[in-house]
Structures are given as C-alpha cells and as structure tokens.
Amino acid sequence: MSTEFIPAAHPIIGEDEVDAVSRVIRSGMVAQGPETAAFEQEFSEQMVGGAHCVAVNSGTSALHTGLLAAGVGPGDEVIVPSFTFAATGNSVALTGATPVFADIEDDYFCLDPASVEAAITDKTVGIMPVHLYGHPANMDALGKIAEKHGLKLFEDAAQAHGATWGGRPVGTFGAFGAFSFYPTKNMTAGEGGMITTGDGELARLAAMIRNQGMEKRYANEVVGLNNRMTDINAAIGRVQLAKVGEWTRQRQENAAFLTENLEGVVAPKVAPEATHVYHQYTIRVSADRDGFVAALKDEHGIGSGVYYPIPNHRLPSLAPYAPGLELPHTEKAAAEVISLPVYPSLTREQLERIVTAVNAVAKAGA
Ligand SMILES: *Cc1c(COP(=O)(O)O)cnc(C)c1O
C-alpha cells in the first residue's frame, strides 16, 4: 500500500487548458474579449438555465459588483452567515453597508431561516445565503422570509457550481448569484468569478461597474471599477466548464463511498430538496478536532482542511460589526469540522486509505 501524502485539495489543470491559453496568447488579444463572452454564454446555458451572466476577475468581485449593481450601500444591512469565508461579509462591508451575522443549521452548515428572521431590522435590504461546501441553503424558507419582508436574496454560490434546490440550480433564486473560479473550487479559471441574474437591468449595471461604469467607451455613466476577466482566464474556464459535470459526478461518488464506510464521526447530511456538489466533504468530530487533524497528517499521511476555524463575527476585520454577538451553532461548527479530500482524481485506494485513517483516529480518541 502506498503511503504517499494525500493532499486536502488537488486542482486538475492539464494540457487542454495549456492549449486554450496558448491560443489566446497567440491571438495577441488577452484582455476581456470574445473568450469571456463565450464563457458567459456557455456558463449561462450549462449552469443557470439561460440567466444573464457577467464574468469578473474573482468570486469576491462577483459578490461586490453584484451588490453595487443591486443598489446596496451605506445605511443598508445585509444578513450573512458568520460560518463562511470572509469574502461574504467583506463584499457587503466594501459597499458601505453593514453585514449582520446570523446563525447556521447544524445539519447542513447553511443559514438558519429562524436566525435570519430574528436579525431583520428596518435597515435590512437583503439576505446573502452561502451554499456552503456545495450544499444549497434552504431557498424555500429564505425565499418566503425575503418575500414577507420585502428583501432581496443575494446568493454566494462560490462553492456550489451545479448544486440544486428543489431541482433548480443555485444562482437562479436571488437578485443575483456569485460563483468563484479560484483554483481549489469545483472548477477554475485561474482566478475569476461570475455574476448570474434573471434581471437584465442588474446585468447591464454589473457589466458597467465591472468596466469603470461605461457601456459606451469613454461615456462613463456610473462610478465603477476594473473587475474585468481576462480572455486568458476565460479560456481556462471554458475548458473546465466542459469537464465540471463529470468531476461533480466523481465528487458525489467519492462522497458516497466515504459516507458508507466512515465510523465514529458525523458524516455530512443532504437535505431531501438538495443536490450536494461536495466542494468539501465535511465531517464533525466531537473532541479535540485539531488533534484529529494532526493525527491524520502525521500518522496517516492524509491532508485535511478546517473551513473555517474562526467564525467571521470573531475576526478582527469583521468583529466590529457584531459587538457582543453569540452564534452558538456557528461556534460549535467552527470547533468541530474537518474537511476530508473528496476531489475527482482520488483513486479507490486513496479513498480506502482515508477511511482507514479516519476510522482509526476516531476509535483511538473515543
Ligand atoms: C472562494 C469564496 C469566495 C470568494 O471567491 P474568490 O474567487 O476567492 O474571490 C466567496 N465566498 C465563498 C463562500 C468562497 O468559498
């Protein structure tokens, strides 16, 4: 049996991507152009049922630009989870609005609708659920709350390419959705992001804000940024988009194998309405999580990740928005979670090594 180290993540970037990038570089036109337009079109058809797509230079830019296009700004509050990557709250804060942190559900690690409803004030303009680890947030319950209180939904779909809720793809529920193409996500463009929306005017504004606020050259209509995607990145994204469906199927198969064979830990659950795309396969361990991670690495050569050890409302950057706030389910998850390797290139032998290692460490600690 091999004892080669199994890393926590393993982006697949190969010769097809090299060829696509070479083609763009040889064309002499590398900034946003026809490759980006084609990527937007293909992503629209494949991922979000034909919704408008606006490509940008990162997932964070997709969130930030989308919020600006939706008119979010100073004086507004947007309810976000604290158990997520800091980009979620950062994007709200960067508009001048206030991120208001709500708690999560234990089973799926996504926003708890009851906690969201309790956080609504007369300044709340929107709710930003995160489809964490590739599992969609409860879009039925959050949709009802948004409707009842006249709020917009903004979906952080950075980890959830292809996930569905009630058969409908994430990125199509809210005023907009935001995807990321960072290398460790389910598909990459090197770096990059995509804003998805059913609202043509929001798409037009987002495309303008992406490009210094202009639709017509040098006739800048609004204040904007340079958040453009390059055609080099779009070319990588197009190759990956053609493969991500098969990769997702492999992630789901790997997850099923782990869930069937792991013992002594809490395996991830899937809501009956959900399709999980397993950006992460995240277990809970009840005692000494950091010791568990160290034992997997040192005794068994298995890499794993902790996403995320510090809740956003406890970070020095975002804590000032949440004085005195207690989010017990968030704190508990931050202390208990471990994400195991689940990426598509894992072999059966590697999966068996992961199971053997996790079960041994769990048993030793029990
Ligand atoms: C990765 C990620 C982002 C940001 O995407 P980038 O492309 O890294 O800017 C935002 N939200 C979540 C939940 C993420 O995982």
The ligand as an ORCA input file, in Angstrom:
! r2SCAN-3c Opt
* xyz 0 1
  C     -13.961     31.344     -2.546
  C     -15.112     32.021     -1.919
  C     -15.437     33.360     -2.188
  C     -14.543     34.287     -2.948
  O     -14.130     33.828     -4.182
  P     -12.703     34.324     -4.754
  O     -12.755     33.881     -6.178
  O     -11.646     33.647     -3.951
  O     -12.649     35.807     -4.617
  C     -16.591     33.885     -1.641
  N     -17.390     33.147     -0.847
  C     -17.107     31.870     -0.543
  C     -18.052     31.110      0.324
  C     -15.955     31.260     -1.052
  O     -15.671     29.999     -0.727
*
